[in-house]
Amino acid sequence: MLLGLDLTPRQAVRVLEQALRNRAELEIEPRNATDDQLLCGRLTGRQGDLLRVELPERDPALPLSALVGAFCEIRVALSGDLYMFSTCVVDVSDATVPQRLLLAVPQTLQVANRRRFERRTPRSLAPAYLSGGPIDVPQAGPILSISPTGLACRVVQPQLDDVLLIGDVIRVSFRMPDQVEPFELPATVCNKSLARDKSYLDLGLEFNPELADPTAQQALERLRMVLSNPTTDTTTDGEP
C-alpha cells in the first residue's frame, strides 16, 4: 500500500536537511527523456536556493547539457519512507568528475509511506503512551494495530492534530500481552486521521531504529520476536 501525503513547508525543510546530512541518494526522472531513463545521484550540498547533486554513474546516451531547464521527478528514501518532489535542472557540470547537477530547491514534498509488514491487532486493546517531541503532556490511547516497524493508535485528544506533524519524532511506550517488560521506542509520525466529529485522532507511528539507544534497540528486537511468535495474543490484520 502506498500512502501519499503533502508535507508542510516546515516538514519539507526538515526532510531536506536530513537528506543533506545523510548525503542521500536520489532517483531522478527527467520529463524530457524519451526512453524512461533514470539518473542516480547523491545530494552533496546546498547553495542558497540550489541543491548540488553528483552523478557518479550515468548513461552517456543522454547529453547532460540537454537537462538544463528540464523538469524532473525526484525520489529519495529516508528512514524507511519514500519522499517525492518535482523540480527543475538549473545548471549542469560536464567537466567535473563526477558530473554534477544543480536543482532548484522544491517548494513542496510528498511522503509515500510504504507499509511492508503484516500488522497484528491485540485482542485486548492495550494503551500506547506518547511523550516527547512537541507533546508537552504525555497522552495515552489504545493500540489499533502493530507490526515490527510501527503501530497505529487512537487518542481522544483531537488537539494533538495541531501539535503533531508528519515527520515529528516522539517516544512511544506500551506493553504486549504476556510480556512483563514494557517496550519504549522512538517513533516518527507517518500519518494521522482526525475523526469527522473531532472526537478522536488516529496516528500511524513508525519505529525509528536510527535514533534508538542500546536499550531501545534491544526492545525492538524483542518486539520482533514477540510478533513472530504464533502464540502471541493478537489477531492478524493484514496489510495496514
C-alpha positions, 0 to 999 in steps of 0.5 A: 500500500502506498500512502501519499501525503503533502508535507508542510513547508516546515516538514519539507525543510526538515526532510531536506536537511536530513537528506543533506546530512545523510548525503542521500541518494536520489532517483531522478526522472527527467520529463524530457527523456524519451526512453524512461531513463533514470539518473542516480545521484547523491545530494552533496550540498546546498547553495542558497536556493540550489541543491548540488547533486553528483552523478557518479554513474550515468548513461552517456546516451543522454547529453547532460547539457540537454537537462538544463531547464528540464523538469524532473521527478525526484525520489529519495528514501529516508528512514524507511519512507519514500519522499517525492518532489518535482523540480527543475535542472538549473545548471549542469557540470560536464567537466567535473568528475563526477558530473554534477547537477544543480536543482532548484530547491522544491517548494513542496514534498510528498511522503509515500509511506510504504507499509511492508509488514503484516500488522497484528491487532491485540485482542485486548486493546492495550494503551500506547503512551506518547511523550516527547517531541512537541507533546508537552503532556504525555497522552495515552490511547489504545493500540489499533494495530502493530507490526515490527516497524510501527503501530497505529493508535487512537487518542481522544485528544483531537488537539494533538492534530495541531501539535503533531506533524508528519515527520515529528519524532516522539517516544512511544511506550506500551506493553504486549500481552504476556510480556512483563517488560514494557517496550519504549521506542522512538517513533516518527509520525507517518500519518494521522486521521482526525475523526469527522466529529473531532472526537478522536485522532488516529496516528500511524507511528513508525519505529525509528531504529536510527535514533534508538539507544542500546536499550531501545534497540534491544526492545525492538528486537524483542518486539520482533520476536514477540510478533513472530511468535504464533502464540502471541495474543493478537489477531492478524490484520493484514496489510495496514 
